[in-house]
Protein backbone atom coordinates (compact mmCIF):
# COMPACT_ATOMS: atom_id res chain seq x y z
CA UNK A 1 0.00 0.00 0.00
CA UNK A 2 1.54 3.32 -1.00
CA UNK A 3 2.34 5.71 1.76
CA UNK A 4 1.11 9.27 1.74
CA UNK A 5 3.73 11.97 2.02
CA UNK A 6 3.32 14.17 5.07
CA UNK A 7 2.28 17.80 4.76
CA UNK A 8 5.05 20.39 5.23
CA UNK A 9 5.46 21.67 8.76
CA UNK A 10 3.41 24.72 9.58
CA UNK A 11 5.34 27.98 9.95
CA UNK A 12 6.57 28.50 13.46
CA UNK A 13 5.54 31.52 15.54
CA UNK A 14 8.90 33.24 15.03
CA UNK A 15 8.62 32.78 11.25
CA UNK A 16 5.14 34.30 11.25
CA UNK A 17 6.36 37.21 13.35
CA UNK A 18 9.23 37.84 10.93
CA UNK A 19 6.82 37.71 7.98
CA UNK A 20 4.47 40.22 9.64
CA UNK A 21 7.40 42.51 10.42
CA UNK A 22 8.57 42.37 6.82
CA UNK A 23 5.10 43.23 5.51
CA UNK A 24 4.79 46.11 7.97
CA UNK A 25 8.16 47.49 6.87
CA UNK A 26 7.19 47.17 3.21
CA UNK A 27 3.92 49.05 3.79
CA UNK A 28 5.59 51.80 5.81
CA UNK A 29 8.19 52.33 3.07
CA UNK A 30 5.52 53.07 0.48
CA UNK A 31 4.70 56.65 -0.31
CA UNK A 32 1.48 57.81 1.34
CA UNK A 33 -1.68 58.33 -0.64
CA UNK A 34 -3.01 61.85 -1.12
CA UNK A 35 -6.67 62.03 -0.11
CA UNK A 36 -9.15 64.09 -2.10
CA UNK A 37 -10.64 65.45 1.10
CA UNK A 38 -14.12 64.24 0.10
CA UNK A 39 -15.12 61.35 2.36
CA UNK A 40 -17.60 59.92 -0.15
CA UNK A 41 -14.69 59.62 -2.58
CA UNK A 42 -11.79 58.71 -0.29
CA UNK A 43 -13.74 55.96 1.50
CA UNK A 44 -14.29 54.17 -1.81
CA UNK A 45 -10.62 54.22 -2.77
CA UNK A 46 -8.54 51.22 -1.74
CA UNK A 47 -5.69 53.54 -0.64
CA UNK A 48 -8.10 56.19 0.73
CA UNK A 49 -6.59 58.58 -1.79
CA UNK A 50 -4.32 58.62 -4.84
CA UNK A 51 -1.14 56.62 -4.36
CA UNK A 52 1.70 59.10 -4.82
CA UNK A 53 3.99 56.39 -6.20
CA UNK A 54 1.76 55.14 -8.99
CA UNK A 55 0.32 55.67 -12.45
CA UNK A 56 -3.20 57.10 -12.70
CA UNK A 57 -5.09 57.47 -15.98
CA UNK A 58 -7.73 60.07 -16.81
CA UNK A 59 -9.99 60.34 -19.86
CA UNK A 60 -12.92 62.50 -20.89
CA UNK A 61 -16.34 60.85 -20.82
CA UNK A 62 -16.82 61.84 -24.47
CA UNK A 63 -14.89 63.50 -27.28
CA UNK A 64 -16.69 66.82 -26.73
CA UNK A 65 -14.72 69.94 -25.87
CA UNK A 66 -16.63 70.38 -22.59
CA UNK A 67 -15.77 66.90 -21.32
CA UNK A 68 -12.18 67.31 -22.50
CA UNK A 69 -11.93 70.54 -20.51
CA UNK A 70 -13.42 68.87 -17.42
CA UNK A 71 -10.96 65.98 -17.60
CA UNK A 72 -8.05 68.37 -18.14
CA UNK A 73 -9.02 70.47 -15.11
CA UNK A 74 -9.55 67.33 -13.01
CA UNK A 75 -5.98 66.32 -13.89
CA UNK A 76 -4.63 69.81 -13.21
CA UNK A 77 -6.43 69.95 -9.87
CA UNK A 78 -4.77 66.73 -8.73
CA UNK A 79 -1.37 68.07 -9.81
CA UNK A 80 -2.01 71.37 -8.02
CA UNK A 81 -2.62 69.56 -4.73
CA UNK A 82 0.49 67.43 -5.16
CA UNK A 83 2.43 70.67 -5.78
CA UNK A 84 0.83 72.72 -2.99
CA UNK A 85 4.26 73.56 -1.56
CA UNK A 86 5.63 76.69 -3.32
CA UNK A 87 8.98 74.96 -3.86
CA UNK A 88 7.48 72.05 -5.82
CA UNK A 89 6.97 71.85 -9.58
CA UNK A 90 5.33 69.50 -12.07
CA UNK A 91 6.21 68.41 -15.62
CA UNK A 92 3.54 68.37 -18.36
CA UNK A 93 4.34 66.70 -21.70
CA UNK A 94 1.99 66.73 -24.70
CA UNK A 95 1.84 66.66 -28.49
CA UNK A 96 -0.58 69.57 -28.98
CA UNK A 97 -0.25 72.63 -26.79
CA UNK A 98 -3.91 73.64 -26.43
CA UNK A 99 -3.94 74.28 -22.68
CA UNK A 100 -5.68 77.41 -21.41
CA UNK A 101 -3.42 78.93 -18.75
CA UNK A 102 -6.10 81.03 -16.97
CA UNK A 103 -8.26 77.93 -16.63
CA UNK A 104 -5.40 75.95 -15.07
CA UNK A 105 -4.70 78.82 -12.68
CA UNK A 106 -8.35 78.78 -11.56
CA UNK A 107 -7.82 75.24 -10.21
CA UNK A 108 -4.60 76.17 -8.43
CA UNK A 109 -1.99 75.40 -11.09
CA UNK A 110 -0.21 78.66 -11.86
CA UNK A 111 2.31 79.07 -14.69
CA UNK A 112 5.18 79.23 -12.20
CA UNK A 113 4.47 75.64 -11.11
CA UNK A 114 4.72 73.87 -14.48
CA UNK A 115 7.47 72.87 -16.90
CA UNK A 116 5.95 72.16 -20.32
CA UNK A 117 7.40 69.99 -23.08
CA UNK A 118 5.95 69.34 -26.54
CA UNK A 119 6.74 66.53 -28.97
CA UNK A 120 5.29 65.41 -32.29
CA UNK A 121 4.64 61.77 -31.36
CA UNK A 122 3.10 59.94 -28.41
CA UNK A 123 6.09 57.66 -27.93
CA UNK A 124 8.37 60.67 -27.45
CA UNK A 125 5.92 62.18 -24.95
CA UNK A 126 5.91 58.90 -23.01
CA UNK A 127 9.71 58.76 -23.07
CA UNK A 128 9.96 62.32 -21.76
CA UNK A 129 7.48 61.50 -18.99
CA UNK A 130 9.49 58.43 -17.96
CA UNK A 131 12.70 60.47 -17.88
CA UNK A 132 10.99 63.15 -15.79
CA UNK A 133 9.80 60.51 -13.32
CA UNK A 134 13.24 58.97 -12.97
CA UNK A 135 14.82 62.41 -12.46
CA UNK A 136 13.20 62.45 -9.03
CA UNK A 137 13.12 66.23 -8.59
CA UNK A 138 9.48 66.78 -9.61
CA UNK A 139 6.42 66.37 -7.44
CA UNK A 140 4.14 65.16 -10.26
CA UNK A 141 4.38 64.27 -13.97
CA UNK A 142 1.58 64.60 -16.54
CA UNK A 143 1.55 63.25 -20.08
CA UNK A 144 -1.16 63.62 -22.72
CA UNK A 145 -1.32 60.91 -25.39
CA UNK A 146 -3.79 59.28 -27.74
CA UNK A 147 -2.14 55.89 -27.61
CA UNK A 148 -0.15 53.99 -24.96
CA UNK A 149 0.04 50.19 -24.87
CA UNK A 150 0.38 48.05 -21.77
CA UNK A 151 4.17 47.94 -22.08
CA UNK A 152 4.34 51.74 -22.02
CA UNK A 153 2.04 51.97 -19.00
CA UNK A 154 4.03 49.28 -17.20
CA UNK A 155 7.21 51.30 -17.70
CA UNK A 156 5.52 54.42 -16.35
CA UNK A 157 4.15 52.54 -13.35
CA UNK A 158 7.61 51.15 -12.54
CA UNK A 159 9.22 54.57 -12.92
CA UNK A 160 6.58 56.16 -10.70
CA UNK A 161 7.06 53.45 -8.08
CA UNK A 162 10.86 53.70 -8.15
CA UNK A 163 10.91 57.50 -7.88
CA UNK A 164 7.84 57.72 -5.62
CA UNK A 165 6.43 60.34 -7.96
CA UNK A 166 2.78 60.34 -9.10
CA UNK A 167 2.23 59.91 -12.83
CA UNK A 168 -0.98 61.25 -14.41
CA UNK A 169 -1.60 59.94 -17.93
CA UNK A 170 -4.32 61.82 -19.78
CA UNK A 171 -5.70 59.53 -22.50
CA UNK A 172 -7.17 61.64 -25.28
CA UNK A 173 -9.91 60.33 -27.59
CA UNK A 174 -8.77 58.77 -30.85
CA UNK A 175 -12.31 58.04 -32.05
CA UNK A 176 -15.66 59.41 -30.88
CA UNK A 177 -17.24 56.01 -30.35
CA UNK A 178 -14.39 54.39 -28.41
CA UNK A 179 -13.40 55.15 -24.83
CA UNK A 180 -9.63 55.69 -24.42
CA UNK A 181 -9.72 53.48 -21.31
CA UNK A 182 -10.97 50.39 -23.16
CA UNK A 183 -7.51 48.88 -23.61
CA UNK A 184 -5.25 47.10 -21.13
CA UNK A 185 -3.17 49.17 -18.75
CA UNK A 186 -0.93 48.84 -15.68
CA UNK A 187 -2.40 51.96 -14.07
CA UNK A 188 -3.41 51.83 -10.41
CA UNK A 189 -6.56 53.87 -11.06
CA UNK A 190 -8.45 54.85 -14.23
CA UNK A 191 -10.85 57.82 -14.19
CA UNK A 192 -13.51 59.03 -16.64
CA UNK A 193 -14.67 62.63 -16.23
CA UNK A 194 -17.66 64.36 -17.80
CA UNK A 195 -19.68 67.56 -17.41
CA UNK A 196 -23.02 67.81 -15.63
CA UNK A 197 -25.45 70.76 -15.33
CA UNK A 198 -24.44 73.07 -12.50
CA UNK A 199 -26.80 73.81 -9.62
CA UNK A 200 -29.42 76.51 -10.12
CA UNK A 201 -28.68 79.78 -8.37
CA UNK A 202 -31.17 81.98 -6.53
CA UNK A 203 -29.94 84.92 -8.60
CA UNK A 204 -28.83 85.31 -12.25
CA UNK A 205 -25.41 83.81 -12.92
CA UNK A 206 -23.50 80.63 -13.50
CA UNK A 207 -23.06 78.19 -10.62
CA UNK A 208 -19.97 76.16 -9.80
CA UNK A 209 -19.25 73.61 -12.49
CA UNK A 210 -20.25 70.04 -11.73
CA UNK A 211 -18.66 66.84 -12.98
CA UNK A 212 -19.44 63.18 -13.28
CA UNK A 213 -16.40 61.48 -11.69
CA UNK A 214 -16.25 57.79 -12.51
CA UNK A 215 -13.53 55.46 -11.29
CA UNK A 216 -13.55 52.85 -14.03
CA UNK A 217 -10.95 50.60 -12.41
CA UNK A 218 -8.72 50.51 -9.33
CA UNK A 219 -6.35 47.96 -7.89
CA UNK A 220 -7.76 46.10 -4.90
CA UNK A 221 -11.03 47.99 -5.08
CA UNK A 222 -14.33 48.38 -6.87
CA UNK A 223 -15.38 50.89 -9.53
CA UNK A 224 -17.82 53.66 -8.63
CA UNK A 225 -19.15 57.00 -9.84
CA UNK A 226 -20.05 60.25 -8.08
CA UNK A 227 -21.42 63.67 -8.94
CA UNK A 228 -19.01 66.28 -7.59
CA UNK A 229 -18.52 70.02 -7.75
CA UNK A 230 -15.52 70.95 -9.90
CA UNK A 231 -12.12 71.91 -8.50
CA UNK A 232 -11.81 75.19 -6.63
CA UNK A 233 -8.78 77.50 -6.73
CA UNK A 234 -6.75 74.99 -4.71
CA UNK A 235 -7.65 71.96 -6.81
CA UNK A 236 -10.19 70.63 -4.29
CA UNK A 237 -13.36 68.80 -5.28
CA UNK A 238 -16.53 68.93 -3.19
CA UNK A 239 -19.85 67.19 -2.78
CA UNK A 240 -22.75 69.22 -4.20
CA UNK A 241 -24.65 71.08 -1.51
CA UNK A 242 -27.79 68.96 -1.98
CA UNK A 243 -25.76 65.78 -1.44
CA UNK A 244 -24.20 67.19 1.73
CA UNK A 245 -27.64 68.06 3.08
CA UNK A 246 -28.91 64.57 2.31
CA UNK A 247 -25.93 63.05 4.10
CA UNK A 248 -26.53 65.25 7.15
CA UNK A 249 -30.24 64.36 7.19
CA UNK A 250 -29.47 60.65 6.95
CA UNK A 251 -26.98 60.92 9.83
CA UNK A 252 -29.58 62.73 11.96
CA UNK A 253 -32.21 60.11 11.20
CA UNK A 254 -29.81 57.32 12.17
CA UNK A 255 -28.98 58.99 15.49
CA UNK A 256 -32.68 59.44 16.30
CA UNK A 257 -33.41 55.83 15.47
CA UNK A 258 -30.58 54.74 17.76
Buried (B, 14 or more C-beta within 10 A) or exposed (E): EEEEEEEEEEEEEEEEEEEEEEEEEEEEEBBEBBBBBBEBBBEBBBBBBBBBBBBBBBBBBBBBEEBBBBBBBBBBBBBBBBBEEEEBBBBBBBBEEEBEEEEBBBBBBEEEBBEEBBBEEBBBBBBBBBBBBBEEEBBBBBBBBBBBEEEBBBBBBBBBBEBBBBBBBBBBBEEEEEBBBEEEBBBBBBBBBBBBEBEEEEEEEEEBBBBBBBBBBBEEBEEBEBBBBBBBEEBBBBBBEEBEEEEEEEEEEEEEEE
